[in-house]
């Protein structure tokens, strides 16, 4: 199979899943072309069968905002023509699925210039969450999002919850969406009995609480800080924030107001494995998490997850077994339950083991099998 994967290059879950999938499919012998405006962060070294294509966005005085969707569409046309791509797999609906549909319409056209062949590529789209729950429902994006989803030959989501949300809000026929969960690299995300980062994050006898995200409003970082303030009143602990985004300054400001700024560790964008291996608990209080890839990576490192019983997170975290899921609404509840767990060493130890065991159900091989079967099935 010759496949183009279109994704965002950032630390967010959609870009991570798309890049890891590209790597696995390339290792299985498929010819993979990753298309984005920058090289994705997880595409960190050259690999056979895997090429990266950068979308160039030109500057023109007439355009107040560069029309990235058109640049992406044109790049996809080039990649299909030059490499004979058979399937375009878009990760995140807007603008990727819309640009892929535009590219296919051009490639199908019967009045293409002399020397330009006609191509009938298949379209697949993996929806990742906020493209459905947030961005896609904005009035300025809704109709094009609905149209682009409807024109896909294959639609997947990482959770049954997101499949139902898409069916309901974008009028997709029941059963048309295939739920394929995200996966985790278990040989990279794994427990470490002697984590090298632990002494640099906190002195001995201090708990390490971690949150990893892109710090957008949907992640509710203010609830992370409030919950940590409850923990801090009862225990010696530090809050480690990994990643960057618009709400990170809000987190720092709130911590200062609550008198816990000295207990914050702001690490910025970096690989989260060593931090998670040094952590005791992972906080994820977003209420529309489509799956919770960061939670799965924490669990793979043997770190219990605390969040809300909402979105797709209950499909990943087993409440009371691999973590704790609160009823929606109270960050104080989240902090209290976290402190209770940290004070109960035997229960915490059991949850650590259960978290790793649960994460092993999301090993790459069977999940990549499902993607491979679905994508190659389009060509049959």
TIPA-440339 format. One line per 3 residues: for each residue x, y, z of C-alpha. Coordinates in nm, 3 decimals, always signed. Layout:
N
X:Y:Z; ...
REM end
This chain:
380
+0.000:+0.000:+0.000; +0.117:+0.351:-0.082; -0.029:+0.576:+0.186
-0.015:+0.950:+0.263; -0.069:+1.038:+0.630; -0.167:+1.400:+0.695
-0.128:+1.527:+1.051; -0.030:+1.809:+1.282; +0.339:+1.792:+1.378
+0.295:+1.891:+1.743; +0.309:+1.706:+2.076; -0.071:+1.663:+2.074
-0.225:+1.317:+2.063; -0.340:+1.327:+1.701; +0.009:+1.402:+1.571
+0.169:+1.142:+1.798; -0.073:+0.866:+1.695; -0.042:+0.952:+1.325
+0.339:+0.951:+1.336; +0.367:+0.628:+1.536; +0.120:+0.461:+1.298
+0.325:+0.581:+1.000; +0.641:+0.429:+1.151; +0.477:+0.092:+1.219
+0.320:+0.068:+0.873; +0.651:+0.159:+0.710; +0.824:-0.114:+0.913
+0.567:-0.358:+0.771; +0.677:-0.273:+0.419; +0.416:-0.016:+0.316
+0.530:+0.303:+0.144; +0.433:+0.589:+0.376; +0.436:+0.963:+0.302
+0.385:+1.193:+0.601; +0.255:+1.538:+0.506; +0.256:+1.836:+0.744
+0.383:+2.193:+0.778; +0.677:+2.078:+0.995; +0.844:+1.747:+1.062
+0.646:+1.576:+1.343; +0.824:+1.556:+1.677; +0.809:+1.175:+1.693
+0.953:+1.141:+1.342; +1.298:+1.177:+1.489; +1.519:+0.978:+1.249
+1.521:+0.849:+0.890; +1.344:+0.519:+0.827; +1.308:+0.297:+0.518
+0.978:+0.333:+0.332; +0.893:+0.656:+0.513; +0.919:+1.001:+0.356
+0.825:+1.341:+0.496; +0.678:+1.614:+0.275; +0.665:+1.970:+0.406
+0.375:+2.197:+0.311; +0.512:+2.534:+0.208; +0.291:+2.829:+0.296
+0.369:+3.130:+0.080; +0.334:+3.493:+0.179; +0.119:+3.722:-0.034
+0.012:+4.073:+0.073; -0.350:+4.018:-0.030; -0.391:+3.730:+0.218
-0.441:+3.848:+0.572; -0.403:+3.484:+0.679; -0.217:+3.236:+0.452
-0.465:+2.983:+0.304; -0.302:+2.670:+0.448; -0.580:+2.438:+0.332
-0.510:+2.526:-0.031; -0.136:+2.479:+0.013; -0.199:+2.141:+0.175
-0.437:+2.040:-0.104; -0.176:+2.125:-0.366; +0.095:+1.931:-0.179
-0.130:+1.625:-0.162; -0.188:+1.644:-0.537; +0.189:+1.654:-0.591
+0.253:+1.359:-0.360; -0.016:+1.146:-0.529; +0.115:+1.228:-0.877
+0.483:+1.177:-0.796; +0.452:+0.866:-0.581; +0.132:+0.697:-0.690
-0.029:+0.726:-0.347; -0.340:+0.509:-0.323; -0.491:+0.626:+0.008
-0.484:+0.962:+0.189; -0.529:+0.914:+0.565; -0.617:+1.239:+0.740
-0.572:+1.273:+1.115; -0.802:+1.546:+1.253; -1.090:+1.660:+1.037
-1.007:+2.027:+0.975; -0.833:+2.116:+0.756; -0.686:+1.777:+0.668
-0.995:+1.582:+0.561; -1.129:+1.883:+0.369; -0.798:+1.932:+0.187
-0.782:+1.560:+0.103; -1.129:+1.573:-0.052; -1.033:+1.879:-0.257
-0.718:+1.705:-0.377; -0.914:+1.399:-0.485; -1.162:+1.609:-0.680
-0.877:+1.772:-0.872; -0.706:+1.436:-0.932; -1.031:+1.284:-1.062
-1.099:+1.569:-1.304; -1.138:+1.469:-1.668; -1.003:+1.802:-1.799
-0.659:+1.785:-1.636; -0.370:+1.940:-1.834; -0.194:+1.731:-2.098
+0.046:+1.486:-1.940; -0.139:+1.484:-1.609; -0.308:+1.153:-1.538
-0.632:+1.094:-1.354; -0.619:+0.933:-1.009; -0.895:+0.800:-0.790
-0.739:+0.788:-0.443; -0.929:+0.656:-0.142; -0.988:+0.878:+0.161
-0.964:+0.777:+0.527; -0.998:+1.003:+0.829; -0.924:+0.941:+1.197
-1.112:+1.185:+1.420; -0.930:+1.266:+1.742; -1.166:+1.459:+1.967
-1.165:+1.837:+1.960; -1.216:+1.832:+1.582; -1.560:+1.691:+1.673
-1.634:+1.820:+2.023; -1.497:+2.173:+1.986; -1.363:+2.301:+1.652
-1.607:+2.116:+1.429; -1.909:+2.251:+1.615; -1.808:+2.613:+1.568
-2.058:+2.772:+1.326; -1.771:+2.881:+1.102; -1.649:+2.521:+1.060
-1.951:+2.297:+1.113; -2.078:+2.252:+0.755; -1.735:+2.192:+0.600
-1.649:+1.950:+0.881; -1.973:+1.756:+0.828; -1.922:+1.754:+0.450
-1.557:+1.642:+0.471; -1.642:+1.358:+0.711; -1.928:+1.244:+0.487
-1.696:+1.222:+0.183; -1.450:+0.982:+0.351; -1.435:+0.619:+0.244
-1.325:+0.518:+0.594; -1.386:+0.696:+0.927; -1.223:+0.587:+1.253
-1.220:+0.718:+1.609; -1.006:+0.615:+1.908; -1.309:+0.547:+2.130
-1.668:+0.430:+2.110; -1.767:+0.750:+2.292; -1.626:+0.971:+2.015
-1.793:+0.755:+1.751; -2.130:+0.816:+1.919; -2.061:+1.190:+1.951
-1.978:+1.208:+1.579; -2.288:+1.014:+1.479; -2.511:+1.238:+1.687
-2.371:+1.580:+1.604; -2.263:+1.527:+1.242; -2.544:+1.294:+1.131
-2.320:+0.999:+1.043; -2.505:+0.673:+0.989; -2.478:+0.437:+1.287
-2.216:+0.168:+1.232; -2.024:+0.360:+0.968; -1.749:+0.468:+1.209
-1.491:+0.211:+1.319; -1.350:+0.259:+1.669; -0.978:+0.172:+1.679
-0.809:+0.263:+2.009; -0.479:+0.444:+2.038; -0.172:+0.239:+2.126
+0.139:+0.289:+2.338; +0.501:+0.191:+2.279; +0.542:-0.042:+2.576
+0.918:-0.077:+2.538; +0.960:+0.301:+2.574; +0.687:+0.377:+2.823
+0.762:+0.132:+3.103; +0.815:+0.139:+3.480; +1.163:+0.216:+3.612
+1.250:+0.107:+3.965; +1.524:+0.370:+3.984; +1.406:+0.666:+3.772
+1.694:+0.898:+3.694; +1.475:+1.211:+3.694; +1.329:+1.158:+4.040
+1.604:+1.339:+4.239; +1.593:+1.638:+4.002; +1.215:+1.679:+4.040
+1.168:+1.637:+4.413; +1.364:+1.560:+4.732; +1.326:+1.221:+4.898
+0.992:+1.176:+5.071; +0.809:+1.411:+4.832; +0.539:+1.286:+4.594
+0.554:+1.375:+4.223; +0.221:+1.465:+4.058; +0.232:+1.509:+3.680
+0.020:+1.656:+3.401; +0.119:+1.637:+3.033; -0.075:+1.829:+2.766
-0.079:+2.107:+2.509; -0.234:+2.339:+2.772; -0.535:+2.442:+2.572
-0.856:+2.544:+2.758; -1.011:+2.199:+2.697; -0.742:+2.046:+2.922
-0.866:+2.251:+3.222; -0.522:+2.311:+3.368; -0.671:+2.538:+3.634
-0.840:+2.230:+3.782; -0.504:+2.052:+3.787; -0.360:+2.335:+3.997
-0.661:+2.353:+4.231; -0.654:+1.978:+4.287; -0.282:+1.993:+4.357
-0.335:+2.268:+4.613; -0.564:+2.028:+4.803; -0.297:+1.755:+4.788
-0.031:+2.000:+4.902; -0.224:+2.091:+5.217; -0.196:+1.730:+5.333
+0.129:+1.602:+5.182; +0.473:+1.704:+5.061; +0.445:+1.704:+4.684
+0.546:+1.878:+4.362; +0.338:+1.934:+4.047; +0.527:+1.868:+3.722
+0.382:+2.023:+3.406; +0.514:+1.887:+3.075; +0.425:+2.063:+2.750
+0.340:+2.414:+2.643; +0.037:+2.610:+2.532; -0.181:+2.916:+2.586
-0.302:+2.820:+2.935; +0.038:+2.746:+3.087; +0.084:+3.106:+3.214
-0.262:+3.075:+3.374; -0.144:+2.769:+3.565; +0.164:+2.949:+3.692
-0.037:+3.256:+3.793; -0.295:+3.047:+3.979; -0.022:+2.854:+4.161
+0.128:+3.183:+4.274; -0.211:+3.303:+4.404; -0.258:+2.977:+4.595
+0.089:+2.997:+4.747; +0.224:+2.683:+4.578; +0.436:+2.832:+4.299
+0.756:+2.694:+4.456; +0.610:+2.344:+4.422; +0.564:+2.377:+4.044
+0.808:+2.228:+3.793; +0.757:+2.367:+3.440; +0.947:+2.145:+3.196
+0.818:+2.262:+2.858; +0.799:+2.043:+2.547; +1.005:+1.726:+2.574
+0.969:+1.349:+2.568; +0.756:+1.255:+2.867; +0.890:+0.905:+2.937
+1.151:+0.990:+3.205; +0.910:+1.226:+3.383; +0.630:+0.970:+3.392
+0.868:+0.703:+3.520; +0.950:+0.937:+3.811; +0.583:+1.016:+3.888
+0.341:+0.890:+4.152; +0.013:+1.013:+4.005; -0.110:+1.159:+3.676
-0.390:+1.420:+3.671; -0.615:+1.455:+3.364; -0.929:+1.660:+3.446
-1.054:+1.737:+3.093; -1.421:+1.649:+3.045; -1.427:+1.567:+2.675
-1.114:+1.357:+2.641; -1.169:+1.140:+2.333; -0.930:+0.870:+2.457
-0.651:+1.002:+2.678; -0.323:+0.903:+2.511; -0.121:+1.083:+2.780
-0.313:+0.883:+3.043; -0.229:+0.559:+2.863; +0.139:+0.653:+2.847
+0.134:+0.727:+3.221; -0.030:+0.392:+3.294; +0.231:+0.214:+3.084
+0.491:+0.364:+3.319; +0.299:+0.227:+3.616; +0.140:+0.560:+3.713
-0.229:+0.564:+3.821; -0.449:+0.825:+3.653; -0.701:+1.053:+3.822
-0.960:+1.227:+3.610; -1.333:+1.259:+3.547; -1.580:+0.991:+3.449
-1.639:+1.161:+3.113; -1.561:+1.130:+2.745; -1.358:+0.830:+2.632
-1.138:+0.815:+2.943; -1.345:+0.537:+3.109; -1.258:+0.316:+2.809
-0.892:+0.346:+2.912; -0.884:+0.394:+3.291; -1.058:+0.134:+3.509
-1.209:+0.327:+3.797; -1.077:+0.202:+4.130; -0.834:-0.037:+3.962
-0.587:+0.156:+3.744; -0.688:+0.500:+3.865; -0.978:+0.700:+4.000
-1.252:+0.869:+3.797; -1.449:+1.137:+3.981; -1.800:+1.251:+3.897
-1.772:+1.558:+3.675; -1.756:+1.892:+3.841; -1.530:+1.908:+4.144
-1.155:+1.962:+4.129; -1.160:+1.958:+4.511; -1.294:+1.602:+4.490
-1.010:+1.516:+4.255; -0.749:+1.653:+4.494; -0.902:+1.484:+4.799
-0.914:+1.143:+4.634; -0.557:+1.186:+4.510; -0.434:+1.266:+4.860
-0.626:+0.970:+5.003; -0.460:+0.739:+4.751; -0.109:+0.873:+4.817
-0.157:+0.814:+5.190; -0.257:+0.451:+5.128; +0.074:+0.295:+5.019
-0.054:-0.064:+4.964; -0.343:+0.057:+4.748; -0.113:+0.284:+4.549
+0.125:-0.007:+4.488; -0.162:-0.227:+4.363; -0.281:+0.047:+4.128
+0.068:+0.090:+3.988; +0.084:-0.277:+3.890; -0.272:-0.274:+3.755
-0.203:+0.040:+3.548; +0.085:-0.128:+3.366; -0.116:-0.446:+3.314
-0.404:-0.245:+3.166; -0.170:-0.054:+2.935; -0.046:-0.384:+2.792
-0.393:-0.431:+2.639; -0.304:-0.137:+2.411; +0.014:-0.285:+2.264
+0.088:-0.161:+1.911; +0.071:-0.485:+1.713; -0.303:-0.571:+1.724
-0.407:-0.208:+1.692; -0.180:-0.147:+1.392; -0.326:-0.471:+1.252
-0.672:-0.314:+1.272; -0.557:+0.002:+1.095; -0.374:-0.199:+0.830
-0.677:-0.416:+0.763; -0.910:-0.116:+0.740; -0.680:+0.085:+0.510
-0.581:-0.196:+0.277; -0.946:-0.300:+0.266; -1.020:+0.023:+0.081
-0.806:-0.102:-0.207; -0.986:-0.434:-0.231
REM end
